[in-house]
Amino acid sequence: MAHDTPVVTRSVEQQKYYRANTKMYMQRQVTNFAIMIFLTLIAFASVMADFSKTLILPLILLLAGIQVVLQLYAFMHMEEKEAHEIGVITMFMWTGAFFAFMMLLAFVTIIWW
């Protein structure tokens, strides 16, 4: 038996809508990528400028946190609200982030106190 692949033809309006959505999605991806590169450059510049460690460490952690959120929402497709499983994925992601934060907090308090 041959594998029949259905051919879906779009109307002109559907094709325009598809192209507009694809263009908007790609622009968001490129913008998020550019923001992440810019944040990375800020982190490298702050280290190379030889600022004090008390300034560099919180700055780098803040920039890393911003990049994590951007990567989750941009490259892990968390901004797509149409997907039926996005609620489950979001719950698991934020639950994992919560437990990671709690473990970090527990280890920091054990070491410092």
C-alpha positions as CSV (number, residue, x, y, z in Angstrom):
1,M,0.0,0.0,0.0
2,A,1.2,3.4,-0.8
3,H,1.3,6.1,1.8
4,D,-1.1,8.8,0.7
5,T,-0.2,12.2,1.8
6,P,-3.2,14.5,1.7
7,V,-2.6,17.7,-0.2
8,V,-4.1,20.7,1.5
9,T,-4.6,23.7,-0.6
10,R,-5.1,27.1,1.1
11,S,-7.1,30.0,-0.2
12,V,-5.4,33.3,-0.8
13,E,-6.7,34.7,2.4
14,Q,-5.5,31.7,4.4
15,Q,-2.1,31.9,2.8
16,K,-1.8,35.6,3.7
17,Y,-2.9,34.9,7.3
18,Y,-0.3,32.0,7.5
19,R,2.5,34.2,6.1
20,A,1.6,37.1,8.5
21,N,1.6,34.8,11.5
22,T,4.8,33.2,10.5
23,K,6.5,36.6,10.0
24,M,5.3,37.9,13.3
25,Y,6.5,34.7,15.1
26,M,9.9,34.9,13.4
27,Q,10.3,38.6,14.4
28,R,9.5,37.7,18.0
29,Q,12.1,34.9,17.9
30,V,14.8,37.2,16.4
31,T,14.0,40.0,18.9
32,N,14.2,37.6,21.9
33,F,17.5,36.2,20.6
34,A,18.9,39.8,20.2
35,I,17.8,40.7,23.7
36,M,19.5,37.6,25.1
37,I,22.7,38.4,23.2
38,F,22.6,42.0,24.5
39,L,22.1,40.7,28.1
40,T,25.1,38.4,27.7
41,L,27.2,41.2,26.4
42,I,26.3,43.3,29.4
43,A,27.3,40.4,31.7
44,F,30.7,40.1,29.9
45,A,31.3,43.8,29.9
46,S,30.6,44.1,33.6
47,V,33.2,41.4,34.3
48,M,35.7,42.9,31.9
49,A,35.2,46.4,33.4
50,D,36.5,44.9,36.7
51,F,33.6,46.0,38.9
52,S,33.5,44.7,42.4
53,K,32.2,41.2,43.0
54,T,29.4,42.5,45.1
55,L,28.0,44.3,42.0
56,I,28.9,41.7,39.4
57,L,27.4,38.7,41.1
58,P,23.9,40.0,41.6
59,L,23.9,41.6,38.2
60,I,24.9,38.4,36.4
61,L,22.3,36.4,38.4
62,L,19.6,39.0,37.5
63,L,20.5,38.8,33.8
64,A,20.6,35.0,34.0
65,G,17.1,35.0,35.5
66,I,15.8,37.3,32.8
67,Q,17.3,35.0,30.1
68,V,15.8,31.9,31.7
69,V,12.3,33.5,31.5
70,L,12.9,34.6,27.9
71,Q,14.1,31.2,26.9
72,L,11.2,29.5,28.5
73,Y,8.6,31.7,26.8
74,A,10.4,32.1,23.5
75,F,12.3,29.0,22.6
76,M,10.3,26.5,24.7
77,H,7.0,27.9,23.1
78,M,5.5,28.8,26.4
79,E,3.9,31.9,24.9
80,E,1.6,29.7,22.6
81,K,-1.7,29.8,24.4
82,E,-3.5,27.7,21.7
83,A,-1.8,24.4,22.4
84,H,-4.0,22.1,24.5
85,E,-1.2,20.8,26.6
86,I,0.3,24.1,27.5
87,G,-1.3,24.3,30.9
88,V,0.3,21.0,32.0
89,I,3.7,22.0,30.6
90,T,3.5,25.4,32.4
91,M,2.5,23.8,35.7
92,F,5.5,21.4,35.5
93,M,7.9,24.1,34.5
94,W,6.9,26.5,37.3
95,T,6.7,23.6,39.8
96,G,10.3,22.6,38.9
97,A,11.4,26.2,39.2
98,F,9.8,26.5,42.6
99,F,11.5,23.3,43.9
100,A,14.9,24.4,42.4
101,F,14.5,27.7,44.2
102,M,13.6,26.0,47.5
103,M,16.6,23.7,47.2
104,L,18.9,26.6,46.5
105,L,17.5,28.5,49.4
106,A,17.8,25.5,51.7
107,F,21.5,24.9,50.7
108,V,22.3,28.6,51.0
109,T,20.8,28.9,54.5
110,I,22.5,25.6,55.6
111,I,25.9,26.9,54.4
112,W,25.5,30.5,55.7
113,W,24.0,29.7,59.1
